[in-house]
Amino acid sequence: MRLATWNVNSVRARCDRVVDWLERSDTDVLAMQEIKCKPEQFPREPFEAAGYELAIHGLNQWNGVAIASRVGLKDVQTSFPHQPSFGKPGQDPVVEARALGATCGGINVWSLYVPNGRGLNDPHYAYKLAFLEQLREQALGWADAPTALVGDFNVAPRTADIWSEEDSEAETHVTDEARAAFHAFEAAGYEELSRRFIPADNTYTFWDYKQLRFPKNEGMRIDFIYGSAPLAQRATAVTIDRNERKGKGASDHVPVVLDIES
C-alpha cells in the first residue's frame, strides 16, 4: 500500500495536477491539507473517475482537509476528540477544518493541518501548541493499532530542517516549545518515518513562492508521517517528491510518500 500526504494549497486550483500525480505515482491513499473549499465545492469527478473515494472536511475558503482512497474509506471523523477551537477577538471560537480521520485499507489515517502560529505573541501560537498537545493525548489511544498521523505540522523539528532559523515568517516553527510538542509523539508510541528513510539535512518539503526560495533551496521540512509501532514495522520506504514543486501551478508543498508492506 502506498500512502501519501500533500498540502495542495487549493485543490480547485490544482485538481488536474493532483489527480495526474496520483495516477503516475500509483498512490493508494492521499491525505490532503489546505484544500481551501467546502465539500460541495470540491472537484470530485476527476478523483472518482480515477477510482478514488473521498472524505472531505472544509468550512470555508481557508484550511480544509481531505482523504482520497482507492482501498476503502470508512469510520470518517471530521475532528479528533477535544480538538481545540479558535476564533478572532469578538467572535465565537470554532473547531476549524484541520483534522480528518478515516480507516483506509485497515490503517487509521489522519490528515492534519496544524495551525501556523502566526507570531510568538499571537493567540494563534497558543492555539498551535494546544492543538499539538491534544492531538498527542488522543494519539495515545490509537497507538496499538496501525495509525498514520500525516500532514503539514508547521514545525521544523531540527535546525537543519529550515534554511534559516532567522526567517521571520517561520518564527513559530522553530521554538523550543513547538519542537518539544512535535517530538512528544515519539513518547506516545509513534515514529516519524520520513526521518528513518531520508535522514539527510537540508531536505525540505516546503518552499515559499517569494524571493526565489525554491531555486535557491531555501525551504523547510514541515510535512511528516508519524506511524504507530504496528504501522512503523510495516514501513518499507519514504520518498519526498521534490519534482512536484516544479512547473506551472505547483503547490508550495510537495508530497511525502510512505510505502507499507501488506
Secondary structure per residue as TSV (DSSP state, phi and psi in degrees):
chain	resnum	aa	ss	phi	psi
A	1	M	-	360.0	141.5
A	2	R	E	-118.4	121.1
A	3	L	E	-118.8	132.7
A	4	A	E	-132.4	156.8
A	5	T	E	-126.6	143.0
A	6	W	E	-156.5	120.3
A	7	N	E	-78.7	105.3
A	8	V	-	-86.3	-12.3
A	9	N	S	53.2	59.5
A	10	S	-	93.2	99.4
A	11	V	H	-69.9	-28.6
A	12	R	H	-69.0	-35.0
A	13	A	H	-75.1	-23.6
A	14	R	H	-126.0	20.5
A	15	C	H	-55.2	-52.5
A	16	D	H	-60.6	-39.2
A	17	R	H	-67.4	-40.9
A	18	V	H	-67.0	-46.2
A	19	V	H	-65.4	-39.9
A	20	D	H	-60.3	-42.0
A	21	W	H	-66.1	-40.9
A	22	L	H	-55.5	-45.0
A	23	E	H	-71.9	-41.6
A	24	R	H	-67.1	-37.4
A	25	S	H	-85.4	-9.4
A	26	D	T	58.5	42.8
A	27	T	-	-84.7	135.2
A	28	D	S	-87.1	-39.5
A	29	V	E	-135.0	128.2
A	30	L	E	-121.9	120.5
A	31	A	E	-93.7	123.5
A	32	M	E	-111.7	146.4
A	33	Q	E	-126.6	160.1
A	34	E	-	53.9	50.8
A	35	I	-	-72.4	-23.3
A	36	K	-	58.7	44.7
A	37	C	S	-162.8	163.5
A	38	K	-	-82.4	162.4
A	39	P	G	-55.0	-39.0
A	40	E	G	-71.6	-13.9
A	41	Q	G	-96.2	-8.6
A	42	F	S	-68.3	135.2
A	43	P	-	-76.9	79.2
A	44	R	H	-66.8	-41.1
A	45	E	H	-54.6	-47.5
A	46	P	H	-63.1	-36.2
A	47	F	H	-67.3	-45.3
A	48	E	H	-67.4	-35.5
A	49	A	H	-64.7	-28.9
A	50	A	T	-84.5	-1.4
A	51	G	T	98.6	19.1
A	52	Y	-	-108.5	135.4
A	53	E	E	-83.2	156.1
A	54	L	E	-129.4	138.7
A	55	A	E	-120.5	130.0
A	56	I	E	-134.3	135.3
A	57	H	E	-137.2	110.0
A	58	G	-	-150.0	141.2
A	59	L	S	-109.6	-21.3
A	60	N	S	-163.3	-157.9
A	61	Q	S	-84.8	6.8
A	62	W	S	-116.5	161.1
A	63	N	-	56.2	-138.8
A	64	G	-	92.0	138.0
A	65	V	E	-136.2	155.0
A	66	A	E	-153.3	160.2
A	67	I	E	-133.1	130.0
A	68	A	E	-112.7	127.7
A	69	S	E	-139.1	139.1
A	70	R	S	-113.8	14.6
A	71	V	S	-124.5	26.6
A	72	G	-	103.5	152.1
A	73	L	-	-154.3	108.8
A	74	K	E	-147.8	174.4
A	75	D	E	55.2	44.5
A	76	V	E	-71.0	133.5
A	77	Q	E	-128.7	129.4
A	78	T	S	-94.2	10.3
A	79	S	S	-169.5	162.5
A	80	F	-	-95.9	156.3
A	81	P	T	-54.9	134.8
A	82	H	T	62.5	25.8
A	83	Q	-	-59.1	130.2
A	84	P	-	-62.7	151.4
A	85	S	-	-106.4	168.2
A	86	F	B	-151.6	145.3
A	87	G	-	-153.5	151.4
A	88	K	-	-69.7	156.3
A	89	P	T	-52.7	131.4
A	90	G	T	87.4	-3.8
A	91	Q	S	-116.4	151.8
A	92	D	-	-69.8	133.5
A	93	P	-	-67.5	148.5
A	94	V	B	-129.3	154.7
A	95	V	-	-82.5	107.9
A	96	E	-	-73.5	164.0
A	97	A	S	-82.4	77.4
A	98	R	-	-123.8	-0.9
A	99	A	E	-147.4	134.7
A	100	L	E	-144.5	123.0
A	101	G	E	-114.8	148.5
A	102	A	E	-161.9	155.0
A	103	T	E	-92.6	122.2
A	104	C	E	-129.7	114.7
A	105	G	T	57.6	34.1
A	106	G	T	83.1	5.4
A	107	I	E	-113.3	134.3
A	108	N	E	-81.6	105.5
A	109	V	E	-106.4	129.9
A	110	W	E	-118.8	119.5
A	111	S	E	-90.8	121.1
A	112	L	E	-126.9	132.7
A	113	Y	E	-122.6	91.8
A	114	V	-	-68.3	139.0
A	115	P	-	-54.5	145.5
A	116	N	-	-67.0	-43.3
A	117	G	-	103.8	-32.9
A	118	R	-	66.9	-58.3
A	119	G	-	-162.4	156.0
A	120	L	T	-64.4	-25.5
A	121	N	T	-102.5	7.9
A	122	D	S	-89.8	141.3
A	123	P	H	-56.6	-22.8
A	124	H	H	-64.6	-27.4
A	125	Y	H	-69.3	-44.5
A	126	A	H	-62.7	-36.8
A	127	Y	H	-61.8	-43.0
A	128	K	H	-58.9	-49.0
A	129	L	H	-64.8	-38.6
A	130	A	H	-66.0	-38.6
A	131	F	H	-61.0	-49.3
A	132	L	H	-63.8	-40.4
A	133	E	H	-66.4	-44.3
A	134	Q	H	-70.3	-34.4
A	135	L	H	-62.0	-43.1
A	136	R	H	-61.4	-42.6
A	137	E	H	-58.5	-44.5
A	138	Q	H	-70.8	-35.9
A	139	A	H	-64.7	-25.5
A	140	L	H	-55.5	-37.8
A	141	G	T	-77.9	-10.9
A	142	W	T	-103.2	-4.0
A	143	A	T	-68.8	-21.7
A	144	D	T	-83.1	-8.7
A	145	A	S	-108.9	159.3
A	146	P	-	-66.3	108.7
A	147	T	E	-131.1	136.7
A	148	A	E	-121.2	120.7
A	149	L	E	-103.9	106.0
A	150	V	E	-129.7	150.5
A	151	G	E	146.2	-161.2
A	152	D	E	-92.3	104.9
A	153	F	-	-87.3	-10.9
A	154	N	-	51.7	37.1
A	155	V	-	-136.9	133.6
A	156	A	-	-101.5	99.4
A	157	P	-	-65.6	-26.3
A	158	R	S	-128.7	160.8
A	159	T	G	-56.0	-38.3
A	160	A	G	-75.1	-1.7
A	161	D	G	-92.8	8.0
A	162	I	B	-145.4	141.7
A	163	W	S	-63.3	-33.4
A	164	S	-	-154.4	124.0
A	165	E	T	-70.7	-6.7
A	166	E	T	-89.8	-1.0
A	167	D	-	-61.4	114.1
A	168	S	G	-64.6	-26.4
A	169	E	G	-81.8	-3.6
A	170	A	G	-121.3	21.6
A	171	E	G	-63.6	-29.5
A	172	T	G	-82.0	-4.7
A	173	H	G	-91.6	-12.9
A	174	V	S	-124.2	9.2
A	175	T	S	-72.2	158.1
A	176	D	H	-59.9	-37.4
A	177	E	H	-65.2	-46.4
A	178	A	H	-65.3	-41.6
A	179	R	H	-67.2	-38.8
A	180	A	H	-64.4	-39.9
A	181	A	H	-64.3	-36.3
A	182	F	H	-67.6	-49.1
A	183	H	H	-70.5	-16.5
A	184	A	H	-62.2	-21.5
A	185	F	H	-66.7	-25.0
A	186	E	H	-64.3	-42.5
A	187	A	H	-69.2	-19.6
A	188	A	T	-84.5	0.0
A	189	G	T	103.3	20.0
A	190	Y	E	-117.9	151.1
A	191	E	E	-118.8	133.2
A	192	E	E	-80.6	107.9
A	193	L	H	-78.7	-25.3
A	194	S	H	-64.6	-32.9
A	195	R	H	-67.9	-34.1
A	196	R	H	-61.1	-43.7
A	197	F	H	-94.1	-22.9
A	198	I	-	-131.1	78.3
A	199	P	-	-82.0	-6.9
A	200	A	-	-60.1	140.7
A	201	D	T	-69.6	160.6
A	202	N	T	55.4	35.6
A	203	T	-	-108.3	111.5
A	204	Y	-	-110.2	163.9
A	205	T	S	-123.3	-4.5
A	206	F	B	-143.0	136.0
A	207	W	-	-137.4	125.3
A	208	D	-	-61.5	154.0
A	209	Y	S	-71.8	-24.9
A	210	K	G	-86.3	162.5
A	211	Q	G	53.4	33.8
A	212	L	G	53.3	38.1
A	213	R	T	-58.5	-41.3
A	214	F	T	-70.1	-50.2
A	215	P	T	-58.1	-31.2
A	216	K	T	-85.1	-4.7
A	217	N	T	54.9	44.9
A	218	E	-	-101.3	84.2
A	219	G	-	-129.7	-165.0
A	220	M	B	-140.7	149.4
A	221	R	-	-102.0	100.7
A	222	I	-	-131.7	0.3
A	223	D	E	-107.4	125.3
A	224	F	E	-139.5	165.2
A	225	I	E	-128.7	105.3
A	226	Y	E	-94.1	128.8
A	227	G	E	-120.4	138.2
A	228	S	E	-66.4	165.1
A	229	A	H	-56.3	-43.4
A	230	P	H	-63.0	-26.6
A	231	L	H	-85.8	-42.4
A	232	A	H	-59.3	-34.4
A	233	Q	T	-71.1	-13.5
A	234	R	T	-99.3	-3.0
A	235	A	E	-72.7	133.7
A	236	T	E	-117.9	-20.6
A	237	A	E	-168.6	153.4
A	238	V	E	-134.9	137.9
A	239	T	E	-128.5	150.1
A	240	I	E	-113.3	114.7
A	241	D	-	-86.4	78.7
A	242	R	G	-60.2	-27.7
A	243	N	G	-62.8	-22.6
A	244	E	G	-74.0	-3.8
A	245	R	G	-87.6	-6.8
A	246	K	S	-91.5	158.3
A	247	G	S	84.7	177.9
A	248	K	T	-71.4	136.7
A	249	G	T	75.0	23.2
A	250	A	-	-76.5	147.3
A	251	S	-	-68.5	163.1
A	252	D	S	-83.7	-4.1
A	253	H	B	-113.1	163.3
A	254	V	-	-124.8	160.5
A	255	P	-	-68.5	143.3
A	256	V	E	-115.0	126.9
A	257	V	E	-122.5	129.4
A	258	L	E	-114.3	130.6
A	259	D	E	-99.9	134.6
A	260	I	E	-128.0	128.1
A	261	E	-	-77.8	152.3
A	262	S	-	-68.7	360.0
